[in-house]
Amino acid sequence: MQSIQATIITIGDELLIGQVIDTNSAFIAQSLNAIGILVKSRTAVGDNKKDIIEAMDLAIAQNKVVILTGGLGPTADDITKPLLNDYFGGKMIVHEPTLAHITHIFENIHKRPMIERNRKQAEVPDVCEVLFNETGTAPGMAFIKNGTLIFSLPGVPHEMKWLMTNKVIDKIKQNFKPNFVAHRTLLTAGIGESFLADLIADFEASLPETIKLAYLPNYGMVRLRLTGSSSNEIALNTSLDKLFNSLKTFVTEYLVTDLDETLEVVVGKLLKEKNQTVSTAESCTGGFIGHLLSKHAGSSQFYTGGIISYDNRIKTEFLDVPTHILQTVGAVSKEAVEQMALAVRSKMNTDFAVSVSGIMGPSGQTDEKPLGMVWIGVANREKVVSKVLYLRFDRHKNIEVTANQAINLLRLLIINKI
């Protein structure tokens, strides 16, 4: 077994100007980590030949695996393939299986003739191993230099993912036997990162050098991850399990889950286990809580639906919030969100309900109700509980934090902690 390092190079001007968000690197890193390949660096370069070559030279000198994405399309700014042909000293040839595949896509699926620009996508350097791409028109390519494997993959995420999963991982396994890498992850809520660090200081100080602890904070919640690497998979997992069980005893009061899963998944599991349901009444989050609760398969078992009561008229007509509440204490109030939660739970006949109303910004605040003030309500068949937040972020982050805080308050009500 050996420690194998990798570098990811993403190519495209659109990445550097922020027009496109790089999600490819995250998927590639996760895929490599799962087989024990440690990603040493991630580099983004523009559509510039000199910059790409410099990034490749450095990556090949320092790593056994280099993965590039982007620049394999049919337009003039897609320079990766001819660059790689020159870099590895090859000549361009037509890969007949890819040509047949592209022809089929245009003639039988798109129902239009294939032009020369698309035909050229079937051309590859004769010094590469072609990674046939069943999901698109740009084939992947594999090269080797000085014992380093270099892969060039399309930048289109679903094509890259298919090639990583079905071609690249197997190719790496054939060439290297990396150390085993394993993780244990838990999620805490209700304690800040610095306070959590003090709480587990003795545990962290006792960790062996081969095990690393990472803090992953996210506004009111902190994920803790133990990571280890070893040539002995059984010994590694035994050690991690023992340490992880010890870590959980330190954070019992704040523990949400001891799996690497999101808060909405945790709540969904709780509701499904109890055969219970939830509905939502959202003002300031505009349906984002409902989106989170319904985004995973199987959510129809516990999430019945919601009312987006952005306008006060909807709060009054559909959620029975009395006009005098809106005229006195206002929509952003304990009284309003509690009535919203009670009404939506009753009207949708669910076991639980969540409601929110707040001022997300960048305007709308008053002296009494500052920017970022949010009220959250949760209700079951016996009671309603509310909580106020004072957030300090931009509009999008305020919405995200509110949704997570609301779902966590729901979790606490489900497990009878409030």
N, C-alpha and C positions, 0 to 999 in steps of 0.2 A: 504494500500500500504506500501511496505517496501523496503529498500535498500538491494539488494541481490548481494553478491560478489562471484566471481568465480576465480579459478586457472586452467590454462592449463598446463599439463605435457606431453611433447613429449619424447618418449623413443626410443633410438637407438644410438649405437656408431657412425653410419654414420653421425648423426647430429652434434656430438661433434667434429669430425675431419674435418667437412666441406665438406664431400663427397656428401651429400644431403642437399639442402637448405630447411629449414622449411617453407613451405607455408601453412601448415595445421593450424598453430596457428593464422595466419591472418584471414583465413576464419572463424574459430571458434569464434574468438573475434568479428568479424563483425556480425556474426549471433546472438551471445549473446547480443551484444550492441543493436541490433535492437528490442529486447524484454525487454530492460531495465536492463539487467544483467551487472554489472560492473566487468570487468576483473581486478583483483587486481595484479596478477603476472603470468608470463609465465616462465616455468622451463624446461630445457632440461637435461635429464639424460641418461647415457649409459645403456648398457645391463648388469646391475649389481643389484642384488637383494637388497643388503643393501641400495644402493643409491635410488632405486625406493621406497622402504618402507619409508625411511626418508622423501622423497619428499611428499609422500602420507600422512604421519602422520601430517606434518606441514600444508598441504593444507586442510585436513579435519578439523583440529582444527580451521582454520581461515576463512573458506568459507562454503557457503551453496551448491555450485556446484563445482565439480571437474571433469575435462574431461581429460582423458588420450588417446593418440594415439600412435600406434606402438606396435610391439612385439606380434602380433597375428597370424603370419604366421606359415608355417609347418616345419620350420627348427629349429635346436638346439638352435640358438641364440634368438629365439622368446620365451621369458620366461614370458611374462606378464600374460598369462592366468593361468598357474599353480601357479604363485605367488599370483594372486588375489584369487584363490581357497584357498590357505593356509591362506592368510591374513584375509579373511572373514569366515574361518572355515567351508568350504563346502567340498563336494566330487564331483568328476567328473562324469557326466552322458552324455549320447548321446542325443542331441536334434534332434529328428527324422525329423522335417521339414527341418532343415539345412542339415542333411544327405541326404535327398531326393533331395534337391537342388544341393548339390555338385555332387551327382551321375549323375544327369541330365546334369550338365555342362561337366563332363568328358566323359560320354557315348554318348551324343547327340550333343554336340558342339565341344569338342576337339577330339572326336572319338578315345579315347584311354582309357585303363582301369584305374580305380582309385586305387592307392596304399594305404597302411595302413597309411602312413604319412598324406595323404590328408583326409582320413576318420577321423582321430583324430581331424581335424579342427571342426568337428561337436560336439566335446565334450565341455561341459560348466560346470561351477560350479552350483550345484543344489540350491545355495543360491542367484543366480542372476536372473534378468528378462532378457530373451533373446531378443535382438533387431534384428529381422530377416533382413538379408542383401541380397536384391534382386540383387545387382550388383557385388557380389564377393563370395568367399568361407569362409571368416572369419566373423562370426556373431558378432554384437556388444553386450555389456553387461551393465546392469544397476544394481547398488547396492545402499544400503542406510546404513548409519552409523551415529549415533548421530544427526539425522535430516539433514545430508548432503547427497545429491545425487551424486553418483560417476558413471561416464560413461567411459567405455573402448571401444575405436573405432579402426578400422584398420588404419594403417599408409598410406595405398594407398589413394592418395588424392580423386579420384572420388568416392571411397567407403565411405570414411569419410564424404564427402559432402552430399552424398545421405542419410546417417544415421542421420547426423545433421539436415537436412532439413525435413526428413520424420518421424523421430522417437524422437530424443533428444529434439528438441524445444517443441514439444507437451507435452512430459513428464514433462519438467520443468514448463510449463504453468499450468499443472494440479496440481502441488505441491506448486507453489509460485505465489504471486501477486506482482511483483516488481514495483517500481516507473517507471514512464514514463521517457525515455531519448530521447532527440531530439537534432539535430544538424542543423546548417546553415553554409554553406561553400561557400567561393568565392575564385577566383584566380586572382592574380595581376601579372603584368609583367612590367619590366622597372624600378623597384625600389628595392633596397636591403633591407634586413630584418631590419637592424638597423635604416635606414632612414624611413622605414615604421612604425617602432615602435614609432619614434619621431612624425610622422605625426598623428598617432591616439592615442597619449599619453592621451589626455583629455578624449577621448571616453573610453579607457581602464580603466582609473581611476574611471570612473562613473559607472562601471558595478556592479550590485548587487552580493552578495556573492554566490548566487545560479547559476550564469552564469559564465562560464570560457571561456577565449579566448586563442586559441593555434595558434602559428606561425609554419608553415610547409614549410620551404624554400627548393628550388630545383634549384640552379644555374640560377639566372636571373628571377626566378618566385617565388612567395611566396603565399601559400595558407593560408587563415585565416579561423579558424573554431570556431564558438560559440557553446557551449554545455551547456545544462541545464538538470536538473533532478527534477521531482516533482510528487506528487500523483495526481495532477490535470492536465490532458493532455491539455485541452482547454486553461487554464490559462498559461501553459508553452509555448504553441505554439504562443499565442497572444503576450506574452512578448518577445519571441525570434524574431518574425517577426518585432516588433517595433524596437528592438535593431539592427537587421540586416539591416533594411532600413536606420537607422542612420549611421551604419558602412559604407554602400555603398556610402553615401554622402562624407565621408572623403577620399575615395580612388577612386573617379570617374575617375580621370585622368589616373589611372593605371589599372582599372578594365577590366578583360578579360571575366569573366563569374561569375554569382552569383549562379551557380549550382556546385555540386561536380562532375566535369567532366574534362577530359583531354583536352589539347590544341588541339590535332588533331580532337577530337569530336567537339569542338567549330568551327574549320575551316570547317569541313565537313558540319555542320549545315548551316553555312553562305553560302557556295557554293550551297547547295541544295535549300535553300530559294531563291537564285537568279537564279537557274537553270544554274549554271556555272560550268566549269571544270578546272582541273589543271593537269599538267604533271611535271615530275622531270628529272633533269640531275645531277647525283651524281658521284663524284670522291671519295673523302676521306671517305664518309659515306657508300659507298658500297651498297647502296640500302636501308639503314635504314629509310630514310625519306619516301620512297615509302611504306615500311613495316608499318610504323605508320599510314600513310594516308589510307592504305587499310585493316587494321586489324579489323575494325568494320563492322558489317553488314550494307549494303546499300552504301558502299563506291564506288561501280561501277557506281553510279549515278553522281559522281563528279571526280573520279580519273581515268584517261585514261591509264596511264602507265608511264614508265620512261626509261632512258638510263643510264646504269652504265658505265661511261667513265673513268675507272680507269687508263687505259693506254693513253698516249698522242695521240697515233695513232687513238684511238676511238674519242677523242675530235676533231681531225682534219677531219676524214672521215665521221663521223656521225653528228657532231655538228658544223661543218664549222668554227672551231677555226683556224684562219690563222697561218701558220707555223711561220711567223715572230713574232707573239705575244708570242708563246711558246719559241722562241729563244731569245727574248729580255726581256720581263717582266716575262715570265714563266707562268706555268699553275696555280700557286697560285697567282692570280692577279685579280684586278678589271676588266681588259679588258677580261680576259678569262671567268670568271663566267658570265659576262653580255652577252657575245656572246653565251655561253652555254644555258642561259635562253631564249634568243631570238630565238635560233635555235630550241630548243625542243618545245617551244610553237608553233612555226610556223609549224614544221613538224608534230606535233600531233594535230594541229588545236584546241588548248585549249584556254580558256579565260585567264588563268594564268599559270605561270611556276616558278619553284624553281630550283636553281643550287647551288652547293657547290664544293669547291676545297681547300684543305688545307694539313697541315703536322700534322698528328695525333700522330706520335712517335712510338716507342721510338727513332727513328733515322730519317734522311732525312733533318734535318735542315741545314741552312746556316747562315752566319753572317747577311745577309739581311732579311732572312726569318726564324725566330726562330721556335722552336718546339711549336706547338699549334696555329700557325698562320693559320687562316681560312678566306676565302672570301665566302660570301653568295650573291647570286643574285636572285631577283624576277622580274618578268615581267608580264605586261598585254598587251593589244592590243595598248596601247598608249605610254607606257614608260617602262624603266628598271631601277631598283634601286639596289644598292649594299652596302654591309657593311662588315667591317673587324672585326674579333675577335682575341684576343690573350688569348688563354686558357692555363691553368697551371696544367691540370690533367693527368691521365694516358690515354692510347689509348682508352679504352672502354668508359670512362667518357667523353673524348673529343668528341667522336662520338655522344654520347647521347645529350650532351649540344649543339653541332652544329645542330643536327636535330631539337631540340626544338626551338632554336633561329631562324632557317630557317623557321619553320612553323609559328612562331610568326611574323616574317617579312612579310610572305605571308598574315597573318591575317590583319596586318596594311595596306597592299596594298588593300586588298579586301574592307576594311571599309574606304578607302580614308584618312588614317592618315599619309601617306608618299607620 
